[in-house]
């Protein structure tokens, strides 16, 4: 049976399996049946979506299937992913359903589920839903459902007030100017309301039309934000992705402040306030070696996980740590939520820098990003690198040359026949030479 769930729910081309109307109805019915059987009553679901043109009919199809199995469904309409997660807990719903493909283009979409705790549904439930999908079971009832959207405004206000409550604790700075790139996504309905309480806000890419989400904008394309920050002589810029669960920044000089730099700023802030449990931060294998060395100089331990917020969250819970995240800007603060929230992250960064009365560029002092090279190599098979003597030997040689002041990461793509070679070190020329040498060995043995 083909696995449909990834680390972030089900994702694919909208309108094609498994995101065609029939399959989405099965997903809705299957989830409702599992919850009804476990709870012994009608489950209550709340859903939300980003601004993709396919979001409305996918949400409707999901509701149609869930209603057949006696679920009571409500829609929050267009709202950030963390907004659905927050409402699920705050309003005591049994599950939250998000229709989004995050930073992907408009023609993609996805479905992911949150429990009231903020955790995603367990793998066993995912497996049962996959079984129902592959069984081809037919779902009765009407061809669609009238989505209960009567409380959309109230839901949006509840989430907005949650964010505003944090904004109102931040010291106001006269003349503060912020540029915000909403990626023509879910943040478009919220960013101005929340951030204008702190100063002057300039919104770009905040007019979604169903197809322009993430289109050369947002956290995966920051050049437009950089230009606007410099043009407006703003204090900083914030870039969200399509569903606003991540945030990247541009400082007053137009330089990128990514997820690694955000972890550096916020870990320091938490430590200053005695809130960095075990002096530990969780990141992924992709975080720069410079971050690890910077933390080490401050007595902070960096724990690494596989790529994916799911794995970061698991390690956060296991270790009881207060902060974790990814280079992409997906940052989690478990004390607040088990879901990354781009707008909350931005507010907390603003709190950290305004408290110290420093610029965003100054806040990153102490974190020196090491040069990095990342190259993909086509392979015919994905044998463990340690099982190939030539690769293992070449890798040991590179690690020896790095003298503990750099990092080599070898991994395979999860979806393609590619080996990924990443090297970080003090000197760009040296790591490029090392990478080419290692790539040659991989091509000769696995190509």
C-alpha positions as CSV (number, residue, x, y, z in Angstrom):
1,X,0.0,0.0,0.0
2,X,1.4,3.4,-1.0
3,X,2.0,5.7,1.9
4,X,0.1,9.0,1.4
5,X,1.0,10.8,4.6
6,X,4.3,12.6,4.8
7,X,5.7,14.6,7.7
8,X,3.1,17.3,7.1
9,X,-0.1,15.5,6.2
10,X,-1.2,14.7,2.7
11,X,0.1,16.9,-0.1
12,X,-0.2,16.9,-3.9
13,X,-1.7,18.4,-7.0
14,X,-5.2,19.7,-6.3
15,X,-7.8,17.7,-8.2
16,X,-5.6,14.7,-8.6
17,X,-5.4,11.6,-6.4
18,X,-5.3,11.8,-3.4
19,X,-6.6,15.4,-3.5
20,X,-9.5,14.7,-5.8
21,X,-13.0,15.3,-4.5
22,X,-13.9,11.6,-4.1
23,X,-10.7,10.8,-2.0
24,X,-11.1,14.0,0.1
25,X,-14.6,12.9,1.0
26,X,-13.2,9.5,2.0
27,X,-10.6,11.2,4.2
28,X,-13.3,13.3,5.9
29,X,-15.5,10.2,6.6
30,X,-12.6,8.1,7.7
31,X,-11.3,10.7,10.2
32,X,-14.8,11.3,11.6
33,X,-15.4,7.5,12.0
34,X,-12.1,7.1,13.9
35,X,-13.0,9.9,16.3
36,X,-16.6,8.9,16.7
37,X,-15.5,5.3,17.6
38,X,-12.9,6.6,20.1
39,X,-15.0,9.3,21.7
40,X,-18.3,7.5,21.7
41,X,-20.1,10.6,20.4
42,X,-20.3,12.9,17.5
43,X,-16.8,14.5,16.9
44,X,-16.5,18.3,16.5
45,X,-14.1,19.5,13.8
46,X,-12.9,23.0,12.9
47,X,-11.3,23.6,9.5
48,X,-9.4,26.5,7.9
49,X,-7.5,27.0,4.6
50,X,-5.0,29.3,2.9
51,X,-5.8,31.4,-0.2
52,X,-5.5,28.8,-3.0
53,X,-8.3,28.6,-5.4
54,X,-8.8,24.9,-4.7
55,X,-9.1,25.4,-0.9
56,X,-12.9,26.0,-0.9
57,X,-13.9,22.9,-2.7
58,X,-11.5,20.7,-0.9
59,X,-12.8,22.0,2.4
60,X,-16.4,21.4,1.2
61,X,-15.5,17.8,0.1
62,X,-13.9,17.1,3.5
63,X,-17.0,18.4,5.4
64,X,-19.3,16.3,3.1
65,X,-17.5,13.1,4.0
66,X,-17.2,14.0,7.7
67,X,-20.9,14.8,8.0
68,X,-21.8,11.4,6.6
69,X,-20.1,9.9,9.7
70,X,-22.0,12.4,12.0
71,X,-19.2,14.9,12.6
72,X,-20.2,18.5,13.4
73,X,-18.0,20.7,11.3
74,X,-17.3,24.5,11.3
75,X,-15.0,26.6,9.1
76,X,-12.7,29.4,10.1
77,X,-12.3,30.3,6.4
78,X,-9.0,31.7,5.3
79,X,-6.7,31.6,8.4
80,X,-3.1,30.7,9.1
81,X,-2.3,27.1,10.0
82,X,-1.4,28.0,13.6
83,X,-4.7,29.8,13.9
84,X,-6.6,26.6,13.3
85,X,-4.3,24.8,15.8
86,X,-5.0,27.6,18.4
87,X,-8.8,27.5,17.9
88,X,-8.9,23.7,18.1
89,X,-7.5,24.0,21.7
90,X,-9.1,27.2,22.8
91,X,-12.6,26.3,21.6
92,X,-12.3,22.6,22.6
93,X,-12.8,21.1,19.2
94,X,-11.8,17.4,18.8
95,X,-9.6,18.1,15.8
96,X,-8.5,20.9,13.5
97,X,-8.2,20.4,9.8
98,X,-6.0,22.6,7.6
99,X,-6.3,22.8,3.8
100,X,-2.9,24.1,2.7
101,X,0.3,23.3,0.9
102,X,2.3,25.9,2.9
103,X,5.1,27.4,0.6
104,X,4.2,25.3,-2.5
105,X,2.7,26.9,-5.7
106,X,-1.0,27.5,-6.0
107,X,-1.8,24.3,-7.9
108,X,-0.7,22.2,-5.0
109,X,-2.7,21.7,-1.9
110,X,-2.8,19.5,1.2
111,X,-4.7,18.3,4.3
112,X,-3.2,18.1,7.7
113,X,-4.8,17.5,11.1
114,X,-4.2,18.8,14.6
115,X,-5.3,17.5,18.0
116,X,-6.3,20.0,20.7
117,X,-2.8,19.5,22.2
118,X,-1.3,20.9,19.0
119,X,0.1,17.5,18.0
120,X,-0.7,16.0,14.7
121,X,-2.7,12.8,14.5
122,X,-0.7,9.6,15.2
123,X,0.7,7.4,12.5
124,X,-1.7,4.6,13.4
125,X,-4.7,6.8,12.5
126,X,-2.9,8.0,9.4
127,X,-2.5,4.3,8.4
128,X,-6.2,3.6,8.9
129,X,-7.2,6.6,6.8
130,X,-4.8,5.3,4.1
131,X,-6.4,1.9,4.2
132,X,-9.9,3.5,3.7
133,X,-8.5,5.5,0.7
134,X,-6.9,2.5,-1.0
135,X,-10.0,0.3,-0.4
136,X,-12.0,2.6,-2.7
137,X,-14.9,2.7,-0.3
138,X,-17.8,4.8,-1.5
139,X,-19.1,7.6,0.7
140,X,-22.9,8.1,0.7
141,X,-24.7,11.3,1.3
142,X,-24.9,14.5,-0.8
143,X,-22.2,15.3,-3.4
144,X,-21.1,18.2,-1.3
145,X,-21.8,19.9,2.0
146,X,-22.8,23.5,2.9
147,X,-19.8,24.6,4.8
148,X,-20.7,26.1,8.2
149,X,-19.0,29.4,7.8
150,X,-21.2,31.5,10.0
151,X,-18.6,32.0,12.7
152,X,-15.7,32.8,10.4
153,X,-15.4,36.4,11.6
154,X,-15.6,35.4,15.2
155,X,-13.0,32.7,14.7
156,X,-10.6,35.2,13.1
157,X,-11.2,37.7,15.8
158,X,-10.4,35.1,18.5
159,X,-7.1,34.2,16.9
160,X,-6.3,37.9,16.2
161,X,-6.8,38.8,19.8
162,X,-4.5,35.9,20.8
163,X,-1.7,37.6,18.8
164,X,-2.7,41.1,19.8
165,X,-2.4,40.1,23.4
166,X,1.3,39.4,22.8
167,X,1.8,42.6,20.6
168,X,0.4,44.7,23.5
169,X,3.2,43.5,25.8
170,X,5.9,44.8,23.4
171,X,7.5,48.1,24.2
172,X,6.5,50.6,21.5
173,X,9.3,52.3,19.6
174,X,8.6,55.8,18.1
175,X,9.1,55.7,14.4
176,X,9.3,51.9,14.1
177,X,8.6,50.9,10.5
178,X,8.1,47.3,9.4
179,X,7.6,45.9,5.9
180,X,5.6,42.7,5.8
181,X,5.4,40.2,2.9
182,X,2.3,38.2,3.3
183,X,3.0,35.9,0.4
184,X,-0.5,36.6,-0.9
185,X,-1.5,33.9,1.6
186,X,-3.3,33.5,4.9
187,X,-1.4,36.2,6.7
188,X,-3.0,38.8,4.3
189,X,-6.1,39.1,6.5
190,X,-4.2,39.4,9.8
191,X,-0.8,41.1,9.5
192,X,-1.8,44.7,9.3
193,X,-4.3,44.4,12.2
194,X,-1.7,42.8,14.5
195,X,1.5,44.6,13.7
196,X,0.2,48.2,13.2
197,X,-0.1,48.3,17.0
198,X,3.7,48.4,17.1
199,X,4.4,51.1,14.5
200,X,4.1,51.9,10.8
201,X,3.4,48.8,8.7
202,X,4.0,48.5,4.9
203,X,2.2,45.5,3.5
204,X,3.4,43.9,0.2
205,X,2.0,40.8,-1.5
206,X,-1.2,41.0,0.5
207,X,-3.8,40.8,-2.2
208,X,-4.4,37.1,-2.9
209,X,-6.3,36.1,-6.0
210,X,-6.3,32.3,-5.6
211,X,-3.3,31.8,-7.8
212,X,-0.6,34.2,-6.7
213,X,0.1,32.6,-3.3
214,X,3.9,32.2,-2.9
215,X,4.4,33.5,-6.5
216,X,7.8,35.1,-6.4
217,X,7.1,36.3,-2.9
218,X,7.0,35.2,0.7
219,X,9.6,33.3,2.7
220,X,11.0,31.4,-0.3
221,X,11.6,34.6,-2.4
222,X,12.8,37.5,-0.2
223,X,14.3,39.7,-2.9
224,X,11.2,41.8,-3.1
225,X,11.0,42.3,0.6
226,X,14.7,43.2,0.8
227,X,14.2,45.9,-1.9
228,X,11.2,47.3,-0.1
229,X,12.9,47.5,3.3
230,X,15.8,49.4,1.7
231,X,13.4,51.7,-0.3
232,X,11.3,52.5,2.8
233,X,14.4,52.7,5.1
234,X,12.5,50.4,7.3
235,X,13.8,48.9,10.6
236,X,13.1,45.4,9.4
237,X,11.1,43.2,7.1
238,X,9.1,40.0,7.8
239,X,8.3,37.4,5.2
240,X,5.6,34.7,5.8
241,X,4.9,31.7,3.7
242,X,1.4,30.8,2.3
243,X,0.0,29.5,5.5
244,X,2.0,31.7,7.8
245,X,3.5,29.0,10.0
246,X,7.0,30.2,9.3
247,X,8.7,33.6,9.2
248,X,12.0,34.9,7.8
249,X,13.3,38.4,8.4
250,X,15.4,41.1,6.6
251,X,17.3,43.5,8.8
252,X,17.7,47.2,8.3
253,X,20.6,46.6,5.9
254,X,18.7,44.2,3.7
255,X,20.5,41.1,5.0
256,X,18.6,37.9,5.5
257,X,17.9,36.7,9.1
258,X,16.9,33.1,8.6
259,X,15.6,30.5,11.0
260,X,19.1,29.8,12.4
261,X,19.6,33.5,13.2
262,X,16.1,33.6,14.8
263,X,17.0,30.6,17.0
264,X,20.1,32.5,18.1
265,X,18.2,35.7,18.9
266,X,15.4,33.9,20.8
267,X,17.6,31.4,22.6
268,X,19.6,34.3,24.0
269,X,16.5,36.1,25.0
270,X,15.1,33.1,26.8
271,X,18.4,32.4,28.5
272,X,18.5,36.0,29.7
273,X,15.2,35.5,31.3
274,X,16.1,32.1,32.8
275,X,13.7,30.2,30.5
276,X,16.1,28.1,28.5
277,X,15.5,24.6,30.0
278,X,18.7,22.5,30.2
279,X,20.4,25.2,28.0
280,X,19.3,23.3,25.0
281,X,18.0,24.2,21.6
282,X,16.6,21.8,19.0
283,X,17.3,22.2,15.2
284,X,17.8,20.0,12.2
285,X,20.8,18.5,10.5
286,X,20.5,21.5,8.0
287,X,21.3,24.2,10.6
288,X,24.6,25.9,10.0
289,X,27.7,24.7,11.9
290,X,28.2,28.4,12.8
291,X,25.0,28.2,14.9
292,X,26.3,25.2,16.8
293,X,29.6,26.8,17.5
294,X,28.0,30.1,18.6
295,X,25.7,28.3,21.0
296,X,28.7,26.3,22.3
297,X,30.4,29.6,23.2
298,X,27.4,30.6,25.3
299,X,27.1,27.2,27.0
300,X,24.1,26.2,25.0
301,X,23.8,22.7,23.5
302,X,22.4,22.3,20.0
303,X,20.5,19.0,19.4
304,X,20.0,18.0,15.8
305,X,17.1,16.0,14.2
306,X,16.2,14.9,10.8
307,X,14.7,17.5,8.5
308,X,11.0,18.2,9.3
309,X,9.1,20.1,12.0
310,X,7.6,16.8,13.1
311,X,11.0,15.5,14.2
312,X,11.9,18.8,15.9
313,X,8.7,18.7,17.9
314,X,9.4,15.1,19.0
315,X,12.8,16.1,20.3
316,X,11.4,19.2,22.0
317,X,8.9,17.1,23.9
318,X,11.4,14.4,24.7
319,X,14.0,16.9,26.1
320,X,11.6,19.4,27.6
321,X,13.4,22.2,25.7
322,X,11.8,25.6,25.2
323,X,12.7,26.4,21.6
324,X,13.4,24.6,18.3
325,X,13.1,25.1,14.7
326,X,14.4,25.0,11.1
327,X,16.5,27.2,8.9
328,X,13.3,27.8,6.8
329,X,11.9,29.9,9.6
330,X,9.6,27.3,11.2
331,X,10.2,28.0,14.9
332,X,8.4,26.4,17.8
333,X,8.0,27.5,21.4
334,X,6.4,24.5,23.2
335,X,5.4,26.6,26.2
336,X,3.1,28.6,23.9
337,X,2.2,26.1,21.3
338,X,3.3,22.8,19.7
339,X,2.8,24.4,16.3
340,X,5.1,26.8,14.5
341,X,3.4,30.3,14.2
342,X,5.1,32.8,11.9
343,X,3.3,35.8,13.3
344,X,3.9,34.8,16.9
345,X,7.6,34.2,16.0
346,X,7.8,37.7,14.5
347,X,6.2,39.3,17.6
348,X,8.6,37.5,19.9
349,X,11.6,38.6,17.9
350,X,10.3,42.2,18.0
351,X,9.9,41.8,21.8
352,X,13.5,40.6,22.1
353,X,15.1,43.4,20.1
354,X,12.9,46.3,21.5
355,X,13.6,45.1,25.1
356,X,17.3,45.5,24.5
357,X,16.8,48.6,22.3
358,X,18.9,47.2,19.5
359,X,18.5,46.7,15.8
360,X,17.7,43.4,14.2
361,X,21.3,43.3,12.7
362,X,22.8,43.9,16.2
363,X,20.7,41.1,17.6
364,X,22.5,38.6,15.4
365,X,25.9,39.6,16.7
366,X,27.9,36.5,17.8
367,X,26.4,34.2,15.2
368,X,28.8,33.8,12.3
369,X,27.4,31.7,9.4
370,X,30.0,29.4,7.9
371,X,30.3,29.0,4.2
372,X,28.2,26.1,2.9
373,X,28.0,24.1,-0.3
374,X,25.2,21.7,-1.1
375,X,25.3,19.6,-4.3
376,X,22.9,16.9,-5.5
377,X,24.3,13.8,-7.2
378,X,22.2,11.3,-9.3
379,X,22.6,7.7,-8.0
380,X,21.4,4.4,-9.3
381,X,20.8,3.0,-5.8
382,X,20.6,4.2,-2.3
383,X,23.0,2.0,-0.4
384,X,24.0,3.2,3.1
385,X,27.1,5.3,2.6
386,X,28.9,3.4,5.3
387,X,28.5,0.2,3.3
388,X,30.5,1.6,0.4
389,X,34.2,1.6,1.4
390,X,35.3,4.2,-1.1
391,X,32.6,6.7,0.1
392,X,33.2,6.0,3.7
393,X,37.0,6.5,3.3
394,X,36.5,9.8,1.3
395,X,34.0,11.0,4.0
396,X,36.5,10.3,6.8
397,X,39.2,12.2,4.9
398,X,37.0,15.3,4.5
399,X,36.0,15.2,8.2
400,X,39.7,15.0,9.1
401,X,40.5,18.0,7.0
402,X,37.7,20.0,8.6
403,X,39.5,19.7,12.0
404,X,36.3,19.9,14.0
405,X,35.6,23.4,12.6
406,X,33.2,22.3,9.9
407,X,30.7,19.7,9.0
408,X,30.0,17.1,6.4
409,X,26.4,15.8,5.9
410,X,25.6,13.0,3.4
411,X,22.0,12.1,2.9
412,X,19.7,10.8,0.3
413,X,16.6,12.6,-1.1
414,X,13.4,11.1,0.2
415,X,11.7,11.4,-3.2
416,X,14.3,11.2,-5.9
417,X,17.4,9.0,-6.7
418,X,19.7,11.7,-5.4
419,X,22.6,11.8,-2.9
420,X,23.0,15.2,-1.2
421,X,26.5,16.3,-0.2
422,X,26.6,19.3,2.2
423,X,29.9,20.6,3.6
424,X,30.4,23.6,5.8
425,X,33.7,25.1,6.8
426,X,35.7,28.3,7.3
427,X,36.9,28.5,3.7
428,X,34.7,28.5,0.6
429,X,37.4,27.3,-1.8
430,X,38.4,24.4,0.5
431,X,34.9,23.1,0.9
432,X,34.2,23.3,-2.8
433,X,37.3,21.2,-3.5
434,X,36.3,18.7,-0.8
435,X,32.7,18.5,-2.2
436,X,33.9,17.9,-5.8
437,X,36.2,15.1,-4.6
438,X,33.5,13.4,-2.7
439,X,31.0,13.8,-5.5
440,X,33.4,12.1,-7.9
441,X,33.7,9.1,-5.6
442,X,29.9,8.9,-5.3
443,X,29.4,9.0,-9.1
444,X,32.0,6.3,-9.6
445,X,30.5,3.9,-7.0
446,X,26.7,4.6,-7.1
447,X,26.1,6.6,-10.3
